Amino acid sequence: MDVGELLSFKPKQNPKRDIADEEGESEVERPGKKQKQFLTSNVKPSQKSSATYIAPPVVEAPAKEDLLKLLEQDENNEGLDETSLKRMILNFDKRVLKNQELRVKFPDSPEKFMESELELHEAIQLMHALATVPELYTVAVEQKFISTLLGLLSHDNTDISVAVVNLLQELTDIDTLNESQDEAAVLIDALLDQQVCALLVHNLDRLNEAQAEESEGVHNTLAIVENLTEIRPEVCLQAAQQGLLSWIMKRLKAKSPFDANKLYCSEILSILLQGTPENRQLLGEIDGIDILLQQLAIFKRQDPKTGEEQEMMENLFDCVCSSLIHVPNRDKFLKGEGLQLMNLMLREKKMSRNGALKVLNHALSGESGRDNCTKFVDILGLRTIFPLFMKTPHKLKRKGMSAEEYEEHIVSIIASMLKSCRGSQRSRLLLKFTENDHEKTDRLMELHFKYFDKLRVIDAQLQRSNDEEDEDEIYLKRLEGGLFTLQLVDYIILEVCASGAPTVKQRVLHTLNLRGGTVKTIREIMREYAGNLGDGSESEAKEEEKQHILQLLDKF
């Protein structure tokens, strides 16, 4: 502040201050009283807060330096100590109690308790200072501040509950929690003990997102959940069981324009489903698969309009993939015509094609994908998948997915159908490899050599590396480097040579001779693949697959 300017106003201010009432004086002085670490509020502060700082009645020249020092001290105030925090909490509790008493005493006269509501709102804003000193979280919990604060989530005035949500979002900010992990653990324990997720969901049900403040409250509520789940993954299950999963599905289903909150809902849903099997089961029980498919159907023939909307679409595809890990959900996906939707998306060649390919791969894989494999052939899915198999789309047409990922999904889908299809469906599948002078067999061999060459490069790098890694780590690196796709390709080669037309095997052997390849390389790759089966939880099914591969090798 320029001292000269401050002094130049003194002759004009004195007469006005003589006739100004106390209220006007308070309004002039108030901006200088707010401390830097407190967030400002949209609600007009009450006069009672002026007790924290009393300005000199007249700004005279001798008092100028004192005023500037006070302002400087105000700006340099780094935070709270334990004593001042306890005093703030005591003041906060008094305002909560006063507001409760006036609301009970004058339930039908809002003007009687409105001032106390403003004071309460201001007290909540002042408590934002606590977020700057996470080492004092333990003190706040000991003073029962958290339980009092959470009690306000059900306050009749949604402005109060939204203010509480905003404060909780700051208190649980992930960077703040990481600063003082022990104290953060105490805070989180207190929040979870008080059923914070259930209280937040109850508050969500009454917020009107048409109002900007309440829409922001919804966004901050989801941020609180994200913060808690990042520190405590088990909160995913608690939040879902306490109603958040149902609320998110209802919010996604609502016919409202796309906005930031809808995107955030898709992100939180993805987090809830990713590592929590119970949530996948719950999603199926509340018809979540149908809701997800309905939301994805929007992108069947039109691309997302913005980058944010595209992100939401990809989140929804990820949610479907996660949900299909729970086997009963595959039946719901089948009955909900999910296969037909994915098939249409692949044919339309829009942005949704990559996501549809991932979902299809998940739906058809494994022993539990048998019914989906059969149905996919019945709905003429072979006419969709094999053109994609024959030519990997240009980079611009498969945004967000590498050529290797794309080919892995396609090859995996074909391998799953060969494992699961029987009867006429299997015959139609095998017949594809003889069409147009065995062009699909030629493509199969092209992919074999592509990924075999990639694997040789990886193996050479591993041999040159001096890192001491165990066999499992080396095998994982080889899988990521192309071995996994090569195994799938070679599995398809074994299947079509054993069960397809004799000309297919002839074409395979002819191509191997032309390119300098040998049958031995395919045998070694598939023996390694078979050797790594049968050790997982599905040991019986894996053992059967292992024996089947060994039989195919004998025929080959």
Secondary structure as the mmCIF struct_conf table of DSSP 4:
data_model
#
loop_
_struct_conf.conf_type_id
_struct_conf.id
_struct_conf.beg_label_comp_id
_struct_conf.beg_label_asym_id
_struct_conf.beg_label_seq_id
_struct_conf.end_label_comp_id
_struct_conf.end_label_asym_id
_struct_conf.end_label_seq_id
HELX_RH_AL_P HELX_RH_AL_P1 VAL A 3 SER A 8
TURN_TY1_P TURN_TY1_P1 PHE A 9 PHE A 9
HELX_RH_AL_P HELX_RH_AL_P2 LYS A 10 ILE A 19
HELX_RH_AL_P HELX_RH_AL_P3 GLU A 22 GLU A 29
HELX_RH_3T_P HELX_RH_3T_P1 ARG A 30 LYS A 33
TURN_TY1_P TURN_TY1_P2 LYS A 36 GLN A 37
BEND BEND1 PHE A 38 PHE A 38
HELX_LH_PP_P HELX_LH_PP_P1 LEU A 39 THR A 40
BEND BEND2 ASN A 42 VAL A 43
HELX_LH_PP_P HELX_LH_PP_P2 LYS A 44 SER A 46
HELX_RH_3T_P HELX_RH_3T_P2 GLN A 47 THR A 52
BEND BEND3 PRO A 57 VAL A 58
HELX_RH_3T_P HELX_RH_3T_P3 ALA A 61 ALA A 63
HELX_RH_AL_P HELX_RH_AL_P4 LYS A 64 GLU A 75
TURN_TY1_P TURN_TY1_P3 ASN A 76 ASN A 76
HELX_RH_AL_P HELX_RH_AL_P5 GLU A 82 LYS A 105
TURN_TY1_P TURN_TY1_P4 PRO A 107 ASP A 108
HELX_RH_AL_P HELX_RH_AL_P6 PRO A 110 LEU A 126
HELX_RH_3T_P HELX_RH_3T_P4 MET A 127 THR A 132
HELX_RH_3T_P HELX_RH_3T_P5 PRO A 134 LEU A 136
HELX_RH_AL_P HELX_RH_AL_P7 TYR A 137 GLU A 142
TURN_TY1_P TURN_TY1_P5 GLN A 143 LYS A 144
HELX_RH_AL_P HELX_RH_AL_P8 PHE A 145 GLY A 151
HELX_RH_3T_P HELX_RH_3T_P6 LEU A 152 SER A 154
BEND BEND4 ASP A 156 ASN A 157
HELX_RH_AL_P HELX_RH_AL_P9 THR A 158 LEU A 171
TURN_TY1_P TURN_TY1_P6 THR A 172 THR A 172
HELX_RH_AL_P HELX_RH_AL_P10 ILE A 174 GLU A 179
BEND BEND5 SER A 180 SER A 180
HELX_RH_AL_P HELX_RH_AL_P11 GLN A 181 ASP A 193
TURN_TY1_P TURN_TY1_P7 GLN A 194 GLN A 195
HELX_RH_AL_P HELX_RH_AL_P12 VAL A 196 LEU A 204
TURN_TY1_P TURN_TY1_P8 ASP A 205 ARG A 206
TURN_TY1_P TURN_TY1_P9 GLU A 209 ALA A 210
BEND BEND6 GLN A 211 GLN A 211
HELX_RH_AL_P HELX_RH_AL_P13 ALA A 212 ILE A 231
TURN_TY1_P TURN_TY1_P10 PRO A 233 GLU A 234
HELX_RH_AL_P HELX_RH_AL_P14 VAL A 235 GLN A 241
TURN_TY1_P TURN_TY1_P11 GLN A 242 GLY A 243
HELX_RH_AL_P HELX_RH_AL_P15 LEU A 244 LYS A 253
BEND BEND7 ALA A 254 ALA A 254
HELX_RH_AL_P HELX_RH_AL_P16 ALA A 260 GLN A 274
BEND BEND8 GLY A 275 GLY A 275
HELX_RH_AL_P HELX_RH_AL_P17 PRO A 277 GLU A 285
TURN_TY1_P TURN_TY1_P12 ILE A 286 ASP A 287
HELX_RH_AL_P HELX_RH_AL_P18 GLY A 288 ALA A 297
TURN_TY1_P TURN_TY1_P13 ILE A 298 PHE A 299
BEND BEND9 LYS A 300 GLN A 302
BEND BEND10 LYS A 305 THR A 306
HELX_RH_AL_P HELX_RH_AL_P19 GLY A 307 SER A 323
TURN_TY1_P TURN_TY1_P14 LEU A 324 ILE A 325
BEND BEND11 HIS A 326 HIS A 326
HELX_RH_AL_P HELX_RH_AL_P20 VAL A 327 LYS A 335
TURN_TY1_P TURN_TY1_P15 GLY A 336 GLU A 337
HELX_RH_AL_P HELX_RH_AL_P21 GLY A 338 GLU A 348
TURN_TY1_P TURN_TY1_P16 LYS A 349 LYS A 349
BEND BEND12 LYS A 350 LYS A 350
TURN_TY1_P TURN_TY1_P17 MET A 351 MET A 351
HELX_RH_AL_P HELX_RH_AL_P22 SER A 352 LEU A 364
BEND BEND13 GLY A 366 GLY A 366
HELX_RH_3T_P HELX_RH_3T_P7 GLU A 367 GLY A 369
HELX_RH_AL_P HELX_RH_AL_P23 ARG A 370 ASP A 378
TURN_TY1_P TURN_TY1_P18 ILE A 379 GLY A 381
HELX_RH_AL_P HELX_RH_AL_P24 LEU A 382 MET A 390
BEND BEND14 LYS A 391 LYS A 391
HELX_LH_PP_P HELX_LH_PP_P3 THR A 392 HIS A 394
HELX_RH_3T_P HELX_RH_3T_P8 LYS A 395 ARG A 398
TURN_TY1_P TURN_TY1_P19 LYS A 399 GLY A 400
BEND BEND15 MET A 401 MET A 401
HELX_RH_AL_P HELX_RH_AL_P25 ALA A 403 SER A 420
HELX_RH_AL_P HELX_RH_AL_P26 GLY A 423 LEU A 431
HELX_RH_3T_P HELX_RH_3T_P9 LYS A 432 THR A 434
HELX_RH_AL_P HELX_RH_AL_P27 GLU A 435 ARG A 464
HELX_RH_AL_P HELX_RH_AL_P28 GLU A 471 ARG A 478
HELX_RH_PI_P HELX_RH_PI_P1 LEU A 479 LEU A 483
HELX_RH_AL_P HELX_RH_AL_P29 PHE A 484 SER A 499
BEND BEND16 GLY A 500 GLY A 500
HELX_RH_AL_P HELX_RH_AL_P30 PRO A 502 LEU A 514
TURN_TY1_P TURN_TY1_P20 ARG A 515 GLY A 516
HELX_RH_AL_P HELX_RH_AL_P31 VAL A 519 GLY A 531
TURN_TY1_P TURN_TY1_P21 ASN A 532 ASN A 532
BEND BEND17 GLY A 534 GLY A 534
BEND BEND18 GLY A 536 GLY A 536
TURN_TY1_P TURN_TY1_P22 SER A 537 GLU A 538
HELX_RH_AL_P HELX_RH_AL_P32 SER A 539 LYS A 555
#
